[in-house]
Amino acid sequence: MRIFILLMLLMLTLSCSDNTNVCATTGSIDDFPWIAKLKKSMTNCSCETSIIKGKYNNQTVIFIASTDPQCLGIDTPTLYNCEGKEIRSFTDSVADQKELSDKLTRDSVLYRCKS
């Protein structure tokens, strides 16, 4: 009986998908409430702005940034880990902007807000 229970628990564990980690899924980003909240905050984009997946200090991160080459500006993104926990916010200071350009990569666009 114990073996049966253990096998059932193992099967249940293996069949469950990770519903909290947007980086571990190929499904819709709309399935993640924290991403939906980011999307909702992006309205009336006069310049194209995107939710981006990238790397910061060898960690996968999600952040909002400008992706419109015709719009000039300074990005001051807040970086989130794959579960939606804030890990770093950048300012427009010279030191932050240098760290941003040196340590943050943009790997893929998850969502675009266009005008």
C-alpha positions in Angstrom: 0.0 0.0 0.0 2.9 2.4 0.8 4.4 1.8 -2.6 1.1 2.6 -4.3 0.8 5.8 -2.4 4.4 6.8 -3.2 3.9 6.0 -6.9 0.7 8.1 -7.0 2.5 11.0 -5.3 5.4 10.8 -7.7 3.0 10.7 -10.7 1.1 13.7 -9.4 4.4 15.6 -8.8 5.7 14.9 -12.3 2.4 15.7 -14.0 2.1 19.2 -12.4 3.4 22.1 -14.4 5.1 25.0 -12.7 2.4 27.6 -12.7 4.5 30.3 -11.0 7.6 30.4 -13.2 7.1 32.1 -16.5 10.6 31.1 -17.6 9.8 27.4 -17.3 6.8 27.3 -19.5 6.1 27.6 -23.2 2.4 28.5 -22.5 0.8 31.9 -22.6 2.3 34.7 -20.4 -1.4 35.6 -19.6 -1.4 32.5 -17.3 0.8 34.4 -14.9 -1.0 37.1 -12.8 2.1 39.1 -12.1 2.8 39.3 -15.9 -0.8 40.3 -16.5 -0.4 43.1 -14.0 2.7 44.3 -15.9 0.7 44.2 -19.2 -2.2 46.1 -17.7 0.2 48.9 -16.6 1.3 49.3 -20.2 -1.5 51.4 -21.8 -1.5 54.1 -24.5 2.1 53.4 -25.4 3.2 56.4 -27.5 6.5 54.5 -28.1 6.7 50.8 -28.4 7.3 49.3 -25.0 7.8 45.6 -24.3 8.0 43.0 -21.6 11.4 41.4 -22.2 13.1 38.2 -20.9 16.8 38.6 -20.5 19.8 37.9 -18.3 21.2 39.9 -15.4 24.2 38.5 -13.5 23.6 35.1 -15.1 20.0 35.0 -13.8 17.0 35.0 -16.1 14.9 38.2 -15.5 11.8 39.8 -16.9 11.5 43.6 -17.3 9.7 46.4 -19.2 11.8 48.5 -21.6 11.5 50.6 -24.7 11.9 48.7 -27.9 11.1 51.6 -30.3 14.3 52.6 -32.1 12.7 56.0 -33.0 12.0 57.0 -29.4 15.0 58.3 -27.5 14.9 57.9 -23.7 16.6 56.4 -20.7 15.3 53.0 -19.5 15.0 52.6 -15.8 13.6 49.1 -15.6 12.7 47.0 -12.6 14.0 43.5 -12.9 11.9 40.5 -11.8 12.9 36.9 -11.4 10.9 34.2 -13.2 8.4 34.0 -10.3 7.7 37.7 -10.3 9.8 38.7 -7.3 11.5 42.1 -7.7 15.3 41.7 -7.7 16.6 45.1 -8.8 15.4 48.6 -9.9 17.5 50.9 -12.0 17.5 54.7 -11.9 18.8 57.2 -14.4 22.1 57.7 -12.5 25.3 57.3 -14.5 26.4 54.3 -12.4 23.0 52.5 -12.8 23.0 53.1 -16.6 26.5 51.8 -16.9 25.6 48.6 -14.9 22.4 48.3 -17.0 24.4 48.4 -20.3 27.2 46.1 -19.0 25.1 43.4 -17.2 21.7 43.2 -18.7 20.9 41.4 -22.0 17.6 41.3 -23.9 17.0 37.8 -25.1 13.3 37.7 -26.2 10.2 39.9 -26.2 7.3 38.4 -24.4 4.7 41.2 -25.1 4.7 44.4 -27.1 2.6 47.5 -26.4 2.3 49.6 -29.6 0.8 52.9 -30.2 
